[in-house]
Amino acid sequence: MVLDTIENLDRYSFLPFIKEIRQFLDKHTIAELLDGDMPIIKDDLFVKVLRYTPKEASKGFFETHSKYADLQYVYEGSESMHYVNSKHITPTDKFKLDGDFQFFEASEGISEMVVSEGEFTIFLPGEPHKPGCLADGYTKEVLKLVFKIRIL
């Protein structure tokens, strides 16, 4: 798991497609992008454009991915993201979504971080994370880009 500012994105060039992500960010006016998925390099790299109001952490679930890493860039707003060691998770069937997702619950060993405007996180395949949570005192809409980077 990584938390950093977008200015430092190039530090992570050991991951595939960081150069292409930088080019995408430089080329597009992010505030004008439409919500939804945009392919960048076929199924190897795409971005999800998301606008939402964060919710209480208790209403969400931890997720992991098998094939893709997430680079979650908060362009506007602020949210809390939770992270937990996989030894503390249990599978849940309370939430289902098609695609490269598995969902879990956890009640111990949870770390929380506030990700603010201009910051990003990277979650590798298998790393349980719960994004989109309400940060204390911040209730405004978030504009976020989630780059899905095929690793496996």
C-alpha positions in Angstrom: 0.0 0.0 0.0 1.3 3.5 -0.9 0.0 6.9 0.0 1.7 9.9 -1.8 1.0 13.1 -3.7 0.4 13.1 -7.4 3.6 15.2 -7.9 5.6 12.1 -6.8 3.8 9.7 -9.2 7.0 9.1 -11.3 8.7 7.6 -8.2 6.6 4.5 -8.8 7.8 3.7 -12.3 8.6 0.2 -11.1 4.8 -0.4 -11.6 3.5 -1.0 -15.1 1.9 1.9 -17.0 2.9 4.8 -14.6 4.2 6.7 -17.7 0.8 6.2 -19.4 -1.1 7.3 -16.3 1.0 10.5 -16.2 0.3 11.1 -19.9 -3.4 10.6 -19.3 -3.4 13.1 -16.4 -1.4 15.6 -18.5 -3.7 15.2 -21.5 -7.1 15.5 -19.9 -9.0 18.1 -18.0 -10.1 15.9 -15.2 -13.0 18.0 -14.0 -14.6 17.6 -17.4 -14.4 13.8 -17.6 -17.6 11.9 -17.6 -18.3 9.4 -14.9 -17.6 5.8 -15.9 -14.9 3.6 -17.3 -12.4 4.8 -19.9 -10.0 2.4 -21.6 -6.4 3.5 -21.9 -4.6 0.3 -23.0 -7.2 -2.3 -23.8 -7.8 -4.5 -20.6 -4.3 -3.7 -19.3 -5.0 -0.2 -18.1 -8.3 1.7 -17.7 -9.6 4.4 -15.5 -12.9 4.7 -13.5 -14.1 8.3 -13.1 -16.1 8.5 -9.9 -18.0 11.3 -8.3 -19.7 10.6 -4.9 -20.2 11.6 -1.4 -18.2 9.4 1.0 -20.2 7.2 3.4 -19.8 5.9 6.9 -17.1 3.2 7.0 -19.5 0.8 8.7 -21.7 0.8 5.5 -18.9 -0.5 3.3 -16.8 -3.6 2.9 -13.1 -4.4 2.3 -12.3 -5.4 -1.2 -9.4 -7.1 -2.9 -8.5 -7.7 -6.5 -6.8 -10.7 -8.2 -5.5 -9.2 -11.4 -5.4 -5.5 -11.0 -3.7 -3.0 -8.8 -5.7 0.2 -7.9 -4.1 3.6 -8.2 -6.8 5.8 -6.5 -6.2 9.5 -7.2 -8.4 12.0 -5.2 -8.6 14.9 -7.6 -11.2 16.9 -5.5 -12.3 16.4 -2.0 -11.2 14.2 0.8 -12.1 10.7 2.0 -10.9 8.1 4.4 -9.6 4.8 3.2 -9.2 1.8 5.4 -6.5 -0.9 5.1 -6.2 -4.2 6.9 -3.8 -7.1 6.9 -5.4 -10.0 5.1 -5.0 -12.2 8.2 -7.9 -10.2 9.8 -10.5 -10.5 7.0 -13.4 -12.9 6.5 -15.3 -13.3 3.3 -18.8 -11.9 3.0 -21.7 -12.5 0.7 -23.5 -9.4 1.8 -22.3 -7.5 -1.3 -21.6 -8.7 -4.8 -20.2 -7.0 -7.8 -19.1 -8.6 -11.1 -15.5 -8.2 -12.1 -12.1 -8.5 -10.3 -13.6 -8.0 -6.8 -13.8 -10.1 -3.7 -15.4 -8.6 -0.6 -14.6 -9.1 3.1 -15.4 -7.9 6.6 -12.8 -7.1 9.3 -13.2 -6.0 12.9 -9.6 -5.7 14.1 -6.2 -4.5 12.9 -7.8 -1.8 10.7 -5.7 1.3 9.8 -7.4 4.4 8.5 -5.8 7.2 6.4 -7.3 10.4 5.1 -6.6 10.9 1.4 -7.0 14.5 0.4 -7.1 16.4 -2.8 -4.0 15.8 -4.9 -3.1 12.6 -3.1 -3.2 9.0 -4.3 -3.0 5.5 -3.0 -1.8 2.3 -4.6 -3.3 -1.1 -3.5 -1.7 -4.2 -5.1 -3.6 -7.3 -5.9 -4.6 -9.1 -2.6 -4.4 -6.0 -0.4 -7.7 -5.5 1.5 -8.9 -1.9 1.3 -12.1 0.0 1.9 -12.1 3.3 0.0 -14.9 5.9 -0.2 -15.3 6.4 3.6 -16.3 9.6 5.3 -13.4 11.5 6.7 -14.1 13.4 10.0 -15.6 16.8 9.3 -15.6 16.4 5.5 -18.9 15.8 3.7 -18.4 17.2 0.2 -18.4 15.3 -3.0 -15.2 13.6 -4.1 -14.0 13.4 -7.7 -11.6 10.5 -7.9 -9.9 8.6 -10.7 -9.2 4.9 -10.1 -6.6 3.6 -12.5 -6.9 -0.2 -12.8 -3.4 -1.6 -13.6 -3.3 -5.2 -14.8 -0.5 -6.9 -12.8 -1.4 -10.6 -13.3 
